[in-house]
Amino acid sequence: METPENEVFRDSIATIDEEGKRSWIFPKKPSGAFYEKRKIVSYILLAFLFAAPFVKINGNQFLMFNVLERRFNIFGFPFWPQDFHLFVISMIIGVVFITLFTVGFGRIFCGWICPQTIFMEMVFRRIEYWIEGDRNKQMRLARQKWNSEKIRKRLLKWFIFLVVSFLIANVFLAYLIGGDELLRYVKEGPFQHMGTLIPLLIFTAVFYFVFAWFREQVCIIACPYGRLQGVLLDTKSIVVAYDHKRGEGENGRKKFRKNEDREALGHGDCIDCFQCVHVCPTGIDIRNGTQLECVNCTACIDECDTIMEKINLPKGLIRYASEENIEKKTPFKLTARMKGYIAVLVILIGVLAGMLALRNDVEARILRLPGQLYEHKENNIISNVYTYKLVNKTSQEIDNISFKLRNFEGEIKLVSNDDTFIVPAEGLAEGTLFIELKEADLSGDKNRLMIEVYSNDELIETTTVSFLGPRSYN
């Protein structure tokens, strides 16, 4: 089945030519109101990204994703392997939040918040504009032979790209191992930590490859988020859109001619200047409608508004709008679908908040030693042996830890012969203990005991264990 003529553009992408080779994109340097706002948002987010591994709340790193040690911090809340369900709920909340905004506002996340877009457009491309110049100069430089000017500019650009990639790799590492740990490695010297240096260089190479060569193809080819648009977007979703009603008119677009009455001739406001195409970082023509490659960066909006201003036509030919807004002038409103996502999001946030409020700073786990039965001691005392593990989720040491029985009279004896012990900050304490009870207090061979955990006579956690005794035949 042949593709309709007005849909042919969907058969290929701008970054690959007809022979299947890489077609390099040289976007024009954007400018305008939206671009200035994006710069402010981007620099705030960049500052946050670089600061988050080194900022602490109650002694906990603000953001950390230590996969190797299975320790995660999200907004200062520590998550241990025992808190995996909380971490999963947090990730689901993030996915639902992004889905909600995609349904309502398209790929606004990609254009304004995504780290790939921010680093590419606000860091690496700005370095490129500074060294090689704007679109036309970059295209001319790419075509010219390798003379002294081209070698100097390319080597300078590649060197700065490499330095920035190394810096990003270090920050990425700080999220994985912790900011304090990274600073310690830097002070001690890289060659003292070769096991970390090699992965760091690999990450540097990956970031350099992405931002120096792969670039916008991450959004077009690698990122699955763009493909979700076809599922999530509908005619009511606000996206960066071309107003084809106004732009095409009755007789289509037409190049601008001074003092020409375009309305009388039936032509739309689009003057076919291609500036919206030249400024696009993924090389698409927004006039073809919503496309997979569009990251909603607003560069085409700014460029089109500039052109409209120069020819004394109203701005907004390209703008944030829904298909229904363009076709029927329908204003934006919450749909039943969006309300459903909002309800799910509110419920999940409420569940997470409740779980966080009920979560203890110390988690105790006491288990009977596998394969061990009870021991019958003098004076009709029954003894069971257990292993204990206490996890301290705070950044403060917890001292004078002791155990007490709540619902039975008996003794708890630590194998270490100490009455109390310490749980280190963000660490764990483990060992062995004996519980001794009078046989007369037992009800059969299986009994449930409740054990209280105290720190300086303050109750900090409770847990239950199973206690084995002689089987009753009464």
BELPE-V952377 format. One record per residue. OMEGA is omega in whole degrees, 0 to 359 (999 if undefined). Layout:
omega=OMEGA
omega=OMEGA
This chain:
omega=182
omega=178
omega=176
omega=186
omega=182
omega=179
omega=183
omega=183
omega=181
omega=181
omega=181
omega=177
omega=188
omega=185
omega=179
omega=182
omega=184
omega=180
omega=179
omega=180
omega=181
omega=175
omega=186
omega=181
omega=177
omega=182
omega=176
omega=180
omega=183
omega=175
omega=180
omega=186
omega=181
omega=180
omega=178
omega=178
omega=178
omega=178
omega=180
omega=179
omega=183
omega=182
omega=175
omega=180
omega=177
omega=177
omega=178
omega=182
omega=182
omega=183
omega=188
omega=180
omega=184
omega=177
omega=181
omega=174
omega=184
omega=178
omega=181
omega=177
omega=187
omega=176
omega=177
omega=180
omega=182
omega=185
omega=184
omega=180
omega=179
omega=177
omega=182
omega=172
omega=177
omega=182
omega=176
omega=178
omega=179
omega=176
omega=179
omega=177
omega=179
omega=181
omega=186
omega=180
omega=178
omega=179
omega=179
omega=179
omega=178
omega=179
omega=178
omega=177
omega=179
omega=180
omega=180
omega=180
omega=179
omega=178
omega=179
omega=181
omega=177
omega=178
omega=183
omega=190
omega=175
omega=184
omega=179
omega=176
omega=182
omega=185
omega=188
omega=191
omega=186
omega=180
omega=179
omega=180
omega=182
omega=179
omega=184
omega=188
omega=186
omega=178
omega=187
omega=180
omega=180
omega=173
omega=180
omega=178
omega=181
omega=184
omega=188
omega=181
omega=183
omega=188
omega=185
omega=179
omega=178
omega=179
omega=179
omega=179
omega=180
omega=182
omega=186
omega=181
omega=182
omega=175
omega=184
omega=180
omega=182
omega=179
omega=181
omega=182
omega=182
omega=180
omega=179
omega=180
omega=182
omega=180
omega=179
omega=176
omega=181
omega=179
omega=179
omega=179
omega=178
omega=178
omega=178
omega=179
omega=178
omega=178
omega=177
omega=179
omega=179
omega=176
omega=184
omega=185
omega=181
omega=181
omega=180
omega=180
omega=179
omega=179
omega=178
omega=178
omega=180
omega=181
omega=182
omega=179
omega=184
omega=185
omega=173
omega=183
omega=183
omega=179
omega=177
omega=182
omega=182
omega=175
omega=179
omega=179
omega=177
omega=177
omega=178
omega=179
omega=179
omega=180
omega=179
omega=179
omega=183
omega=188
omega=180
omega=183
omega=186
omega=169
omega=186
omega=179
omega=173
omega=181
omega=186
omega=188
omega=191
omega=187
omega=180
omega=186
omega=180
omega=180
omega=178
omega=181
omega=182
omega=180
omega=190
omega=183
omega=171
omega=185
omega=181
omega=182
omega=178
omega=179
omega=171
omega=190
omega=175
omega=179
omega=184
omega=178
omega=181
omega=186
omega=185
omega=183
omega=179
omega=186
omega=175
omega=180
omega=178
omega=178
omega=184
omega=173
omega=184
omega=177
omega=178
omega=179
omega=185
omega=182
omega=180
omega=180
omega=177
omega=179
omega=180
omega=184
omega=179
omega=183
omega=174
omega=182
omega=178
omega=179
omega=178
omega=177
omega=182
omega=183
omega=185
omega=181
omega=176
omega=172
omega=182
omega=173
omega=185
omega=181
omega=176
omega=179
omega=181
omega=183
omega=180
omega=187
omega=184
omega=180
omega=177
omega=183
omega=177
omega=180
omega=180
omega=177
omega=180
omega=184
omega=180
omega=178
omega=178
omega=179
omega=180
omega=180
omega=182
omega=182
omega=174
omega=174
omega=183
omega=176
omega=175
omega=176
omega=168
omega=186
omega=170
omega=181
omega=175
omega=178
omega=179
omega=178
omega=180
omega=184
omega=188
omega=183
omega=181
omega=179
omega=180
omega=174
omega=180
omega=178
omega=178
omega=179
omega=179
omega=178
omega=177
omega=177
omega=179
omega=179
omega=179
omega=181
omega=179
omega=180
omega=181
omega=178
omega=177
omega=178
omega=180
omega=179
omega=178
omega=179
omega=179
omega=180
omega=182
omega=183
omega=178
omega=177
omega=179
omega=177
omega=182
omega=175
omega=180
omega=184
omega=176
omega=179
omega=184
omega=176
omega=182
omega=173
omega=179
omega=176
omega=179
omega=183
omega=181
omega=177
omega=178
omega=177
omega=177
omega=183
omega=172
omega=179
omega=185
omega=167
omega=178
omega=175
omega=178
omega=180
omega=178
omega=184
omega=182
omega=178
omega=180
omega=177
omega=178
omega=186
omega=179
omega=178
omega=177
omega=180
omega=176
omega=175
omega=181
omega=191
omega=177
omega=170
omega=181
omega=183
omega=171
omega=182
omega=177
omega=179
omega=181
omega=181
omega=175
omega=180
omega=181
omega=177
omega=184
omega=172
omega=184
omega=179
omega=180
omega=181
omega=180
omega=175
omega=180
omega=182
omega=183
omega=179
omega=175
omega=172
omega=182
omega=181
omega=174
omega=181
omega=181
omega=181
omega=184
omega=178
omega=179
omega=185
omega=179
omega=182
omega=178
omega=178
omega=174
omega=182
omega=178
omega=178
omega=184
omega=170
omega=184
omega=178
omega=176
omega=181
omega=182
omega=181
omega=173
omega=177
omega=180
omega=178
omega=176
omega=182
omega=180
omega=176
omega=178
omega=181
omega=179
omega=181
omega=180
omega=999
